Amino acid sequence: MIERRIKQELAERLGEVPAVALLGPRQVGKTTLAHEIAEGRPSIYLDLESDADRAKLADPEFYLAAHEEQLVILDEVHRMPGIFQILRGLVDRGRQKGLRVGRFLLLGSASIDLLAQSGESLAGRISYLEMRPLDALEVPPKDLDRLWVRGGFLDSFLAISDRVSQRWRQDFVRTYLERDIPMLGPRIAAETLRRFWTMLAHHQSGLLNASDFARSLGVDSKTVAGYLDLLVNLLLIRRLEPWHSNGSKRLVKSPRVYVRDSGLVHNLLGLTTLDDILGHPVAGASWEGFVIETMIAAAPEGSTANFYRTAAGAEIDLLLSLPGGALWAIEIKRSLAPKMERGFYSACEDLKPQRKIAIYPGAEAFPLKEGVEAMPLPFAAQELLSLGG
């Protein structure tokens, strides 16, 4: 079993606040991690997609009050949004008895936007933590290409072959489209949403142009925006916002969009093996998204991620603003001999970042000109991770 880096942070959060919401897409390992955290302490687990477990909460206040000395794990909590107001009362009464931390662990497959009720009801009582698929710091360097090809969902990564992994991801996509999304409420034809998701994979790392997507799907731009919001809220798509400043430069205003898991990019495009991917035009954009997800996961809490692009062609793939104000400018290359374009150097002249890094798929770090450092992904991610202690 692969030890997840988030486990320690989750345990720490439970020791600090009454409730923690662990968010992440389905099959990312939230339930397994919750059971690991529960080992060695009094706890109960309720799956709110189970009729039997939901029946126990016919009178949730009475039932949960009877377990106030235990860690209560509520899985798929977005299925019962009315529970949050009740949890608030239980948390407040528990504080009067000295029960101040580690009361509730809430697991959800939707983002904070879909759990807005918890923010309103549990303000000051809840901490949010996102669980992502495996990243480049959680596998041995020798397995980095396998992680890129198959993505970070554990069952996909550990499958006995690329073909079996591909079938797992096909079933994952089908389940989301035909079961999970309809359960969340939106009435969207599964085939329409599949087409949109596939278009996003073809468009990996591109600037969002809702009008183009709308024309291809035969819908209006507002409908496309709704589809995109849904997939972002389900933590399946990343909308990377452009850097904005008060300077005189004319900056691009449209976000870039990425299918967050590289394995899903390849599945949606019918790419099974490393050779399939390297021979496809999406290879560079897929690698870019893969690197971005790992770097954001490794960045210290409180960091923000953007890209930088001006009308004149100055461009940085990933700009990380770290706590304290330091900027890291990161260029991403799928080449063993990375060469930096003039646009990157121009962007660095504009922003004066503290670090300038070119991430490439090689095995050693070495200097490039004008203070740029070429680094393998695990090296760069580990440096970021160390900043957060």
Secondary structure, DSSP 8 states (H G I E B T S, - for coil): ----THHHHHHHHHTTSSEEEEE--TTSSHHHHHHHHHTTS-EEEEETTSHHHHHHTSSHHHHHHTTTTSEEEEETGGG-TTHHHHHHHHHHHHHHTT--SS-EEEEESS-GGGGHHHHHHSTTTEEEEE--S--TTSS-GGGHHHHHHH-S-HHHHT-SSHHHHHHHHHHHHHHIIIIIHHHTS----HHHHHHHHHHHHHTTT-B--HHHHHHHHTS-HHHHHHHHHHHHHTTSEEEE-B---SSSS-B--S-EEEES-HHHHHHHTT--SHHHHHTSTTHHHHHHHHHHHHHHHHS-TT-EEEEEEBTTS-EEEEEEE-TTS-EEEEEE--SSS----HHHHHHHHHH--SEEEEEESSSS-EE-GGG-EEEEHHHHHHHHHHHT-
